[in-house]
Amino acid sequence: MAMTLRLNDEQERALAMLAEVNGVSKHEAVVRAITEAAARSVRDDRVRALSRDGRPRYAALLDRLAQ
């Protein structure tokens, strides 16, 4: 799917730097950034869910560790 990405000058410089540092094209740098951001978001959501679900189960232990 074709897509137009509009960047301001600062964003363009950041993208060019990211591509150069990683030795890839700007297109590849954008694709990687999107993929990595999505993966982080999914991991963060999973960690939050595990924490939320585990807190009641381990509340007594967490309280003792906090002392």
C-alpha positions as CSV (number, residue, x, y, z in Angstrom):
1,M,0.0,0.0,0.0
2,A,1.4,3.4,-1.0
3,M,1.4,6.1,1.6
4,T,2.7,9.7,1.8
5,L,4.5,10.7,5.0
6,R,4.7,14.4,5.7
7,L,7.5,15.4,8.0
8,N,8.7,18.8,9.2
9,D,12.4,19.7,8.8
10,E,13.3,18.4,12.3
11,Q,11.5,15.1,11.8
12,E,13.2,14.7,8.4
13,R,16.6,15.2,10.0
14,A,15.8,12.7,12.7
15,L,14.6,10.1,10.2
16,A,17.7,10.7,8.0
17,M,19.9,10.2,11.1
18,L,18.1,7.1,12.2
19,A,18.4,5.6,8.7
20,E,22.1,6.4,8.5
21,V,22.9,5.1,12.0
22,N,21.2,1.8,11.2
23,G,22.6,1.6,7.6
24,V,19.2,1.4,6.0
25,S,16.9,3.5,3.8
26,K,14.6,6.0,5.2
27,H,11.7,3.8,4.2
28,E,13.2,0.8,6.1
29,A,13.8,3.1,9.1
30,V,10.2,4.1,9.2
31,V,9.0,0.5,8.8
32,R,11.3,-0.7,11.6
33,A,10.2,2.2,13.9
34,I,6.5,1.3,13.4
35,T,7.1,-2.4,14.0
36,E,9.2,-1.8,17.1
37,A,6.7,0.7,18.5
38,A,3.8,-1.8,18.0
39,A,5.8,-4.6,19.6
40,R,6.7,-2.4,22.6
41,S,3.0,-1.4,23.0
42,V,1.9,-5.1,23.0
43,R,4.6,-6.0,25.5
44,D,3.7,-3.0,27.7
45,D,0.1,-4.0,27.7
46,R,0.9,-7.6,28.6
47,V,3.2,-6.5,31.5
48,R,0.5,-4.2,32.8
49,A,-2.1,-7.1,32.6
50,L,0.2,-9.5,34.4
51,S,1.0,-6.9,37.1
52,R,-2.7,-6.1,37.5
53,D,-3.6,-9.8,37.8
54,G,-0.7,-10.7,40.0
55,R,-1.1,-8.0,42.6
56,P,-4.0,-9.5,44.5
57,R,-2.4,-12.9,44.4
58,Y,0.9,-11.7,45.8
59,A,-0.3,-8.8,47.9
60,A,0.8,-10.2,51.2
61,L,4.3,-11.0,49.9
62,L,4.6,-7.6,48.3
63,D,3.7,-5.9,51.6
64,R,6.3,-8.0,53.4
65,L,8.9,-7.1,50.8
66,A,8.1,-3.4,51.1
67,Q,8.9,-3.4,54.8
